[in-house]
Amino acid sequence: KNIFFAICLINISYLIRYFRWRYLIYKIGFKPSLKKDFVNWLASFAFAATPGKIGELVRIDFYNQDFDIPKLKTLSILIIEKISDLISIFIISFLSFYIIGNFKYLNFFYLTLLLIIFIFLLLINQKKLIKKLFINFFPKLKSKSFKEIFKTSMNLIKKDVLIISTVVGVIAWFFECSCLYLLVKYLNEYDISIFQSTFAHATSTLVGAISLIPAGIGATEFTTSQILVKFGIGLDYSIISSFIIRLITIWYATILGFLMLFIRFFRKNK
């Protein structure tokens, strides 16, 4: 029963994140068909279990083929989407950490990430500096391509767009983090707060993303189980819970993505 409810929360999380994507598409001046857009967005999840989710770049081709949206514009939106997700997960992990307050050795980790976010926020308005950095790091990037990516990214990295995108991301990821709470709450002999569960899932997701292992396999599950053990949950239940939460998040998304990929394929070949 709790697994079913957890999957319902996951679906709500995806729906919220989709409408954020739709909002970003609108901000660059495109209004694709809602049904086809939703199928394309979900179809890219078939490649979610790749290092840094770079497999989702397939969305660039989908939107170019179906809606004639320039590839560089879609790439820019994808970059903003991933930045928003990382900041959102960090915010959830950070706030939960200070509410529960019994992982003091993570202070350095959070201070480092806070510094990175602070530097990023300082840089987003320094267009000349960003342009210079891009030229130095990517000297072979075609000038026309660079101008397109730079122009679209600057339109999306405006403070109001970034704030809206991040706030929506926090709400969506909070729903996903709550799934772990439902799973552990089912074990009547253990008690866990909503903040402990959100901390466990958000932090393990961050660790998985930083590890650059495909889908964070191993690193994410290990981190989740270790945090749950720290909260007094038995090792066996912690390991089982960490695998179940992964099944209903990344692997559920992958299966859903492949299903939508087949739907998209058959629609195009009718």
C-alpha positions in Angstrom: 0.0 0.0 0.0 2.7 2.4 1.0 4.7 1.6 -2.2 1.6 2.5 -4.3 1.2 5.8 -2.4 4.9 6.5 -2.9 4.6 6.0 -6.7 1.6 8.4 -6.7 3.9 11.0 -5.0 6.6 10.3 -7.6 4.0 10.9 -10.4 3.0 14.2 -8.8 6.7 15.2 -8.6 7.2 14.4 -12.3 4.1 16.4 -13.2 5.3 19.5 -11.3 8.7 19.2 -13.0 7.1 18.9 -16.4 5.2 22.1 -15.9 8.5 23.8 -14.9 9.9 22.5 -18.3 6.8 23.9 -20.1 7.4 27.2 -18.4 11.0 27.3 -19.5 9.9 26.4 -23.1 7.5 29.3 -23.0 10.2 31.7 -21.9 12.2 31.1 -25.1 9.1 31.8 -27.2 7.7 28.3 -28.1 4.3 26.7 -27.3 4.5 23.0 -28.5 1.5 20.7 -28.4 0.8 19.7 -24.8 0.3 16.0 -25.4 3.2 15.5 -27.7 5.4 17.7 -25.5 4.6 15.6 -22.4 5.4 12.3 -24.3 8.7 13.7 -25.5 9.7 15.0 -22.1 8.9 11.7 -20.4 10.5 9.7 -23.2 13.9 11.2 -22.4 13.7 9.5 -19.0 14.5 6.3 -20.7 18.1 7.5 -20.5 18.0 8.8 -17.0 20.3 6.0 -15.7 23.4 7.5 -17.4 26.3 9.5 -15.8 24.9 12.9 -14.8 21.7 11.9 -16.7 23.5 13.1 -19.9 21.4 10.5 -21.8 18.5 13.0 -21.4 20.2 15.1 -24.1 18.2 12.9 -26.5 15.4 15.5 -25.8 17.3 17.9 -28.0 16.7 15.8 -31.0 13.1 15.1 -30.0 12.2 18.7 -29.9 14.1 19.6 -33.0 12.3 16.8 -35.0 8.8 17.3 -33.6 8.6 21.1 -32.9 11.5 22.5 -35.0 13.0 24.0 -31.8 16.7 24.8 -32.5 18.9 22.2 -30.7 21.0 24.9 -29.0 17.9 26.4 -27.4 16.7 23.0 -26.0 20.3 22.5 -24.7 20.2 25.8 -22.9 16.8 24.8 -21.2 18.2 21.4 -20.2 21.2 23.2 -18.6 18.9 25.5 -16.6 16.7 22.5 -15.6 19.6 20.6 -14.2 21.0 23.6 -12.4 17.6 24.2 -10.8 17.4 20.5 -9.8 20.8 20.5 -8.2 20.1 23.7 -6.2 16.6 22.4 -5.2 18.0 19.1 -3.9 20.7 21.0 -2.1 18.2 23.4 -0.4 16.1 20.4 0.8 19.2 18.6 2.1 20.6 21.7 3.7 17.4 22.7 5.5 16.6 19.2 6.7 20.2 18.9 7.9 19.9 22.0 10.2 16.4 20.9 11.4 17.5 17.4 12.5 21.0 18.7 13.4 22.9 15.4 14.2 25.3 15.2 11.2 27.8 17.9 12.2 30.6 16.4 10.2 28.8 17.4 7.0 29.3 21.1 7.8 32.3 21.4 5.5 30.3 19.7 2.7 27.5 22.1 2.9 29.7 25.2 3.3 31.6 24.1 0.1 28.3 23.8 -1.8 27.0 27.1 -0.4 30.2 28.8 -1.6 29.7 27.3 -5.1 26.1 28.5 -5.3 27.1 31.9 -4.0 29.8 32.3 -6.7 27.3 31.1 -9.3 24.7 33.7 -8.2 27.4 36.4 -8.4 28.5 35.4 -11.9 25.0 35.1 -13.5 24.9 38.9 -14.1 28.5 39.2 -15.3 27.8 38.5 -19.0 31.2 39.6 -20.2 33.0 37.5 -17.7 30.9 34.4 -18.6 31.5 34.9 -22.3 35.3 35.2 -21.7 35.2 32.0 -19.5 33.4 30.1 -22.3 35.8 31.2 -24.9 38.8 30.1 -22.7 37.3 26.7 -21.8 35.8 26.0 -25.2 38.1 27.6 -27.8 36.9 25.3 -30.6 33.2 26.2 -30.0 31.8 27.7 -33.2 31.0 31.4 -32.6 27.5 31.1 -34.0 26.7 28.2 -31.8 28.2 29.9 -28.8 26.2 33.1 -29.3 23.0 31.1 -29.6 23.6 29.1 -26.3 24.8 32.2 -24.6 21.8 34.3 -25.6 19.2 31.7 -24.6 21.0 30.9 -21.4 21.2 34.5 -20.4 17.4 34.9 -21.0 16.7 31.9 -18.8 19.2 32.7 -16.0 17.4 35.9 -15.1 16.8 36.0 -11.4 13.0 35.7 -11.6 13.1 32.7 -14.0 15.8 31.0 -11.9 13.9 31.6 -8.6 10.6 30.3 -10.0 12.4 27.3 -11.5 14.2 26.5 -8.2 11.1 27.0 -6.0 9.1 24.6 -8.3 12.0 22.2 -8.1 12.0 22.3 -4.3 8.3 21.4 -4.2 8.7 18.6 -6.7 11.8 17.1 -5.1 10.1 17.3 -1.6 7.3 15.1 -2.9 9.9 12.6 -4.1 11.9 12.7 -0.8 8.6 12.1 1.1 8.4 8.7 -0.5 11.1 7.4 1.8 9.1 8.6 4.8 6.1 6.5 3.6 8.3 3.4 3.1 10.0 3.5 6.5 6.8 4.5 8.3 5.3 1.2 7.2 7.7 -0.5 9.5 5.8 0.1 12.7 8.8 -0.8 14.9 10.8 2.2 13.6 10.0 5.9 13.8 11.4 8.5 11.4 10.4 12.1 10.9 9.6 13.7 7.5 12.8 15.8 7.8 15.0 12.8 8.5 13.6 11.1 5.4 14.0 14.1 3.1 17.5 14.6 4.4 18.4 10.9 3.7 17.0 10.9 0.1 18.1 14.4 -0.9 21.7 13.9 0.5 22.1 10.5 -1.1 20.8 11.9 -4.4 23.5 14.7 -4.2 26.2 12.1 -3.4 25.0 10.0 -6.4 25.1 13.1 -8.7 28.6 14.1 -7.5 30.0 10.6 -7.9 29.2 10.7 -11.7 28.5 7.0 -11.5 25.7 6.0 -13.9 22.5 6.8 -12.0 24.7 7.0 -8.9 24.3 3.2 -8.6 25.8 2.0 -5.4 26.8 5.4 -4.0 23.2 6.5 -3.6 22.0 3.3 -2.0 25.0 3.1 0.3 24.5 6.7 1.5 20.7 6.2 2.0 21.2 3.0 4.1 24.0 4.5 6.2 21.9 7.6 7.0 18.9 5.4 8.0 21.1 3.3 10.2 22.3 6.6 11.8 18.6 7.3 12.6 18.3 4.0 14.4 16.8 1.9 11.7 18.0 -1.7 11.5 20.7 -2.4 8.8 18.6 -5.0 7.0 15.6 -2.6 6.8 17.8 0.3 5.8 19.3 -1.6 2.9 15.9 -2.9 1.7 14.4 0.6 2.0 17.3 2.2 0.0 16.8 -0.3 -2.8 13.0 0.1 -2.9 13.2 3.9 -3.0 15.6 3.6 -6.0 13.3 1.2 -7.7 10.4 3.6 -7.5 12.4 6.7 -8.5 15.2 6.2 -11.0 14.2 2.8 -12.3 10.5 3.6 -12.4 11.4 6.7 -14.4 13.5 4.6 -16.8 10.7 2.1 -17.4 8.2 5.0 -17.8 10.7 6.6 -20.2 11.0 3.5 -22.4 7.2 3.2 -22.5 6.8 6.8 -23.7 9.7 6.2 -26.2 7.8 3.3 -27.8 4.6 5.5 -27.9 6.5 8.2 -29.6 8.1 5.7 -32.1 4.8 4.2 -33.0 3.1 7.6 -33.4 5.8 8.7 -35.8 5.6 5.6 -37.9 1.9 5.4 -38.3 
